[in-house]
C-alpha cells in the first residue's frame, strides 16, 4: 500500500503515545502499530518518519527502534511455524537504497538504531543480495576520511566491523570464503589506507608535542575499529593482501603497544581509549601467533618485548584489566607454541612469575569491593570458572602454559613463592592476610584435575598438611565474620580438595561448616552451603556415597535451621547455593515427620514469595526440586504425609495456575502430577477442580505447557480413570490428543495421552471413540510419514493390542473400512516394525506382533500366508539385530535442539519425574515369547508353518529362528 | 512408555552433529583467500628475463644493470615507446628493421630490472603500438619482440595486466600450430600472465578461445614450449568455475600427454604438468574420474618417492590428495589394501610427514585423513603403519595448521565407515584404535584444538572428545576429559555465536557432566 501524509501522521501520533507514561494509550498505540506492521511498505513508512527532520527527535528515535525491531522480525524468511508476513522484495530494495545515507546523517542515537538495522539486513543480504552496500560504504569512507570527519569515519568503520563479524565464527565453507574474498578484494586496500592515514595523523600529533586529547580520541577509536576489522578479515586464514602488507600492519600495531601517548592518556578516560586499541592489537597478534606463527615469526620478538614491557607497567587499576588479560593471553599463546624457547632464557620464568603473575594474582581493592557488593558475580568468577577474563585466572593460565614445557622450574618456583607468602602472613597476620589469600588462590588455581571426575590434585603442596596447617585454623575460627575473604578461600579449598580429606576429619569440621552458614558475608555462607552440598555428592571407590543420612542425622536440625536462616540475610533471599544445598540435604537426609513440618512450611513461604516476582530461575528451580524431593521421600516412607503436603501446597499451586504465573506453570503441573500419583484412589475431591483448567483448550495453546499438561493428564488417567469418564471429559481428552497429534511439533505428546488412555481405561469405555481415533490417526499417516510419527503409531497400536486383544484391534480398525487392517498391516506395520528403537518399545511391538501372528484369525487364514511370513521375518529382524544395524536415519527427524536444550522453556523436575512403566511386566523375554508362541501354534497344525517360513523368511533370519528355538528348547513343527 | 520415547531421542543428542564430519572426506576449498603456497617463485605471473628460445639474448642483456636508477629507466622507456611510435608510422624500406630494433630496445628495458618500468611504458602508450606490431603477416622476429614486451607488461600490477585486453585476440591467434614455436611460446607466456591475474581475465581468455590451442601445445614432447603451455594452462583453469577444467580434460590427447610427461619429463616440466593435474582434480569431477582410472596415481606416487624437489613435491602431493578426496569408489578400488600401490602411497606420505617442509607435512596429513575416511581396512592399514607415531607427535608439537590436519586423520581412524544402510550419521567407534590413541596421549592435543580460535579445529576436537566420552571403556571417558580440562574448553562455547559448536559443546557438557542429582535410589 502507499502511505499518505495522513497515515504518516497517524503513525507519528502512535509513536508519541508509545512514549506515554500511562499504560492505556501506550498499549493502544502498540496495538495499532502491530496492526499496521502487517501491511506492505510499513518499514519504509517508518523509515521515512525517522528521516523526516520536521518530526520531533524523540518520536524519530522511537520510530527508529520500531524500525529495527520490525526488520528483525520480518526481514529473514519466515521460520516454519510462522505465517507472519515478510517484507516484500521491492520494499527491501528501497530500504537498502536509503539506509546507508540516512544512517550516516542521523543523530547519534538514531544512528545507533539504524546501524543495528543495517547489520540485521546485512546478516541476510550481504554481500550477494546487496552488492551496492560495500561500494557505498567505501565511497562514504573515502569522502569522510578526506574531509577529516572522524565521527563519520568511525560510524562507517563500526558498521563494517559489525557486518564482517560473521567471519569470526562461521565455518570455513566455500560460500563463506566467497563472501570473504569479496570483502577482501573490495575493502582490504581501503582499510589499510585509512589505517595508515590515521596512524600518520596520530604520529604527527605526537611529534608536534602530543596534540590535544579531544582530537586524538576519535583517531584512536578509528584505529581500534580498523584492528577489529583486521581481526575479522584474518580470522579464517591469512589473506594474501594481509600477508603482502604484514609489515605495514605490524609496524603500526607494535607502536601502539610500545609507545605512550601522554596527551591522551592523562586526560579523562583517555587511557581507556588507548588501552582498548592496545587490547585489539593484542587480540590480533594472538590470532597470528596461534594460526600464522610462521609468517608472523619475524615480528614475534618485537611484540613479545613490547607486551612484556607493557605488562610490567600496567597498573593494578581495574580499568586496565581488559588490556592486562589480552596481553597475558598473548604471552600464554607464545608459551605453548613452537616458539616457547623465548621463555627458556636465564631468569625469564622467575621474572615472569614475580613481575607478572604474582602481582596479578594478588587481591586488589576491586576484588574486595566485588566480594562485598556483588557476591554472585564474585562467586561466578572465583568458583565457577567464569573468570577466564580476569587477571587472576589468566595469570595462572600463563603459569600453566609455561609449565607445559618447563614444568620443574615452574613447580619449584611457585612452591617457594607459596611458602614465602605464608611466612609473610605468619609474621603479621592482620597486616598480611592478603598474602595467605594469594597462597591459597595459587594452590587452588594451579591444581590439576585427576581422572576421577570431581577430584583435583596438586604437586605444589602436601594437601592434607596444607589443610591442617593453613585451612583448619580458618575453619575453626570462632568469629565467622572475621577476615571473610580468608574464610571464603578456606571453604573453597575444602570444597575443591574434598576427596582428599578423610571422612573422620571432614565430619569433625562439619559443625563448623554449618556454623559458617550464619556468616554475614554472602560469599561465605554461599561457600559453606556449596561445600556441604558437594560433600554430600562425594563417592568412594565403587560409587558408594561417602556421606549418608547417618552422618548428617546428628546435625540435621541445626543444619536445616541455618540453611533457612541464611536465606533471610539481605541479598541472599534468592541464594541459589543455599537452595541447592537444601535440595541436596533433603535428598540424602532421613526425612522424619519432625523435619517435614518445618521444611514444607519454610519452602512454601519461599515459593509464595517467589510467585510475586520470579527473578532467579536457578533458585526457583531448586525450590521446586526441593519440594518435589521432600514430597517424594516423605511419602515414600509414610504415605499418610501426603495430606500435609496437599494442605500446604494447594494454595500455592492454585495461585500459580489462577494468576497464570508463566514461569512456574509447568512446575506446578508437575508437582500436581506427582501428588496425584502418590494418592490412592479415590482421588480427593479437591483435585477435581483442576479438570476444567486441564481440559480447556486454552491451557494447551502454549507449547511450553504441553509436556507438563500431558504429564498431569496421564497421572489423572491412571489414578482417576472413572472420574475422567464423567461429564464428557473423555471426549475432551480425546479432542486434545487429536489436536496434538495433528500438529507435527506435538504429535508425540498426543500419543502419550492416547497411550495412557488405552492403558488406563477399559475397552468398553474407549469403544465408542475408537473408530474416530483410528480415522484421525490414519488420516495423519497419509500425509506425514515421519519416522517419529510412524514409531509412535506402531507403538500405540501395539499397546492397544496387548491391553485389549488382537480381535478388538482388528475389528475396530476394520469397522472404519472393510479389510483396512490387512492393508495397514502390509503397508505400514510390517515394513516399519524394524525401525522401532528403545528397549521397552522393542519388547512391546515384538510381543504385540507375535500375538497378532499367533492369535489373529485373519492372519491365520490361508490367504494371508505372505503377510504371516513377512511379519515373522521382521519380528526376527527386530529382535535379533542391533538398532544400529536396522534403523536408518530419518531425515525428517527434527534436530534434538528443537526438542530439548536451550530454548525450551519446559524444564523437567527431576524429583517429580515419572518412573518408567513396562506395560508387559509379566513377559520377561520377547524372544522366548516368540518361539514358545510359535511352537504352540505350530503344534495345532503340524507341517504348515515350516513351509511358510522357508518361503517367506530370509535365510539369515531362518537360521536365527532355529537358534532361538534351540536355546529356548522349543520346536516349530 | 511415553517418556521413554523422548528419552530415546535424547539418548544420543549430538550424534548427528558430531558424527557427520569425522569419517567424511574433505576436499579443499575451491576458493582461497590466502596466498597460493606454490613455491618460492612468484608463480602466477612471471617476468620473462631471458628469451624463450634462449638465443635471442643480446650480449648486452647478460650484464643487466640492475641497480639502474628507476627514474632513468623510466625515462628511457618513455623514449623507447616514442621511438617505436615513429618506427610504426614509418613506411617503406627498412621499416620492419626499424620497428624490430625499437621493439627490442623496449623489450630490453622491460626485462632489465626486477621491477620493470611498466607504468612508464603504459603511460607512453605502448599497448596500442604493440598490438599493431602483432598484426597478421608480421615477421616472426617482430611478433616475438612484441609478445615479449606484452609478457612483461602483463607481469605487473593488476591494472597493468588488464591493459593487455586489446592484445588478447591476437596473442591467442598466434598460439596455433601455424606460428613458429618461439612465437607461440612467447604468446602463451603472455597469456599465462594474464590468466594469472584473476577470474575476470581468465573468463575473457576462455571466451576468446585460448584454451584449445594452449592445450594442444602441451601435446608434443618439446620441453620449453610444453612447460610454458602447461604453466599457462594451470593459470587458465584455476576456476573457481570448473568449466575450463572440464573443457581441458576433454581435449583429445591431453590426458595421454599428462601421463607421458609425468612419466618421462624432468622435474621442471613435471612440476608444471602436476599443477595442471592439481586444478583438474580440484575442480572437475570428470577429470578426476578419468585421472584416477589412468596411470596417474601410480606416476604421482613414483614422483613422490623419487624426487626431492619441493617445487615438484607440492603439486604432486596436492594432486594425489585431490584424487583421493574425489572419486571415492574408484579410488577405493585402486588403493585397496593389499595392492602394491596402496603400501607405496602410505610410504610416500610417511616420507612427506617426516619432511622438513611444513606444506608437505600438512598436505600429507590431509591426504591421510581422506584415506582414513575409507573402509575399515584402510583405517587398519594406516593404524598399523609408521604414520601413527609420527602423527601423534605432530599433534602435540606441530604448528597449528598441521595439528588440525593430523587431528582429522586420527579422528577418522577411530570411527567406522558410514555405510548407506546405517546412515544415521552416528559413526560407531573402532574401540581398539580409540583406546590405543588415547592411551598414547592424544586427548590433550584434541582438547587444545577445542580451545583454539579456529572453528573447524574446535569441531574436530569436540568430535573426538565425544568419541572419548562415549566410547572409552568403564566410563573412563568423562574422567579423562575432565582431567585434561576438557570441560573448561567446552564451556567457552556456552554462548558462542556458532550455533553448531554451541549445541555440540553444551549437549556434551549436559550429557556427561550434567547436574548430578545423586538421588537415584
Boltz contact constraints between the chains, C-beta under 6 A:
constraints:
  - contact:
      token1: [A, 169]
      token2: [B, 497]
      max_distance: 6.0
  - contact:
      token1: [A, 169]
      token2: [B, 498]
      max_distance: 6.0
  - contact:
      token1: [A, 171]
      token2: [B, 455]
      max_distance: 6.0
  - contact:
      token1: [A, 172]
      token2: [B, 456]
      max_distance: 6.0
  - contact:
      token1: [A, 174]
      token2: [B, 29]
      max_distance: 6.0
  - contact:
      token1: [A, 174]
      token2: [B, 30]
      max_distance: 6.0
  - contact:
      token1: [A, 174]
      token2: [B, 31]
      max_distance: 6.0
  - contact:
      token1: [A, 177]
      token2: [B, 29]
      max_distance: 6.0
  - contact:
      token1: [A, 177]
      token2: [B, 31]
      max_distance: 6.0
  - contact:
      token1: [A, 178]
      token2: [B, 31]
      max_distance: 6.0
  - contact:
      token1: [A, 180]
      token2: [B, 33]
      max_distance: 6.0
  - contact:
      token1: [A, 181]
      token2: [B, 31]
      max_distance: 6.0
  - contact:
      token1: [A, 181]
      token2: [B, 33]
      max_distance: 6.0
  - contact:
      token1: [A, 184]
      token2: [B, 33]
      max_distance: 6.0
  - contact:
      token1: [A, 237]
      token2: [B, 34]
      max_distance: 6.0
  - contact:
      token1: [A, 238]
      token2: [B, 34]
      max_distance: 6.0
  - contact:
      token1: [A, 239]
      token2: [B, 33]
      max_distance: 6.0
  - contact:
      token1: [A, 240]
      token2: [B, 35]
      max_distance: 6.0
  - contact:
      token1: [A, 243]
      token2: [B, 35]
      max_distance: 6.0
  - contact:
      token1: [A, 290]
      token2: [B, 400]
      max_distance: 6.0
  - contact:
      token1: [A, 290]
      token2: [B, 453]
      max_distance: 6.0
  - contact:
      token1: [A, 291]
      token2: [B, 400]
      max_distance: 6.0
  - contact:
      token1: [A, 293]
      token2: [B, 399]
      max_distance: 6.0
  - contact:
      token1: [A, 338]
      token2: [B, 399]
      max_distance: 6.0
  - contact:
      token1: [A, 385]
      token2: [B, 488]
      max_distance: 6.0
  - contact:
      token1: [A, 449]
      token2: [B, 482]
      max_distance: 6.0
  - contact:
      token1: [A, 449]
      token2: [B, 483]
      max_distance: 6.0
  - contact:
      token1: [A, 450]
      token2: [B, 483]
      max_distance: 6.0
  - contact:
      token1: [A, 451]
      token2: [B, 479]
      max_distance: 6.0
  - contact:
      token1: [A, 451]
      token2: [B, 480]
      max_distance: 6.0
  - contact:
      token1: [A, 451]
      token2: [B, 483]
      max_distance: 6.0
  - contact:
      token1: [A, 452]
      token2: [B, 479]
      max_distance: 6.0
  - contact:
      token1: [A, 453]
      token2: [B, 479]
      max_distance: 6.0
  - contact:
      token1: [A, 453]
      token2: [B, 482]
      max_distance: 6.0
  - contact:
      token1: [A, 537]
      token2: [B, 516]
      max_distance: 6.0
  - contact:
      token1: [A, 537]
      token2: [B, 518]
      max_distance: 6.0
  - contact:
      token1: [A, 587]
      token2: [B, 519]
      max_distance: 6.0
  - contact:
      token1: [A, 752]
      token2: [B, 2]
      max_distance: 6.0
  - contact:
      token1: [A, 755]
      token2: [B, 1]
      max_distance: 6.0
  - contact:
      token1: [A, 755]
      token2: [B, 2]
      max_distance: 6.0
  - contact:
      token1: [A, 837]
      token2: [B, 8]
      max_distance: 6.0
  - contact:
      token1: [A, 838]
      token2: [B, 4]
      max_distance: 6.0
  - contact:
      token1: [A, 838]
      token2: [B, 8]
      max_distance: 6.0
  - contact:
      token1: [A, 840]
      token2: [B, 4]
      max_distance: 6.0
  - contact:
      token1: [A, 884]
      token2: [B, 422]
      max_distance: 6.0
  - contact:
      token1: [A, 889]
      token2: [B, 423]
      max_distance: 6.0
  - contact:
      token1: [A, 889]
      token2: [B, 424]
      max_distance: 6.0
  - contact:
      token1: [A, 889]
      token2: [B, 425]
      max_distance: 6.0
  - contact:
      token1: [A, 896]
      token2: [B, 13]
      max_distance: 6.0
  - contact:
      token1: [A, 897]
      token2: [B, 503]
      max_distance: 6.0
  - contact:
      token1: [A, 900]
      token2: [B, 10]
      max_distance: 6.0
  - contact:
      token1: [A, 910]
      token2: [B, 517]
      max_distance: 6.0
  - contact:
      token1: [A, 914]
      token2: [B, 3]
      max_distance: 6.0
  - contact:
      token1: [A, 916]
      token2: [B, 4]
      max_distance: 6.0
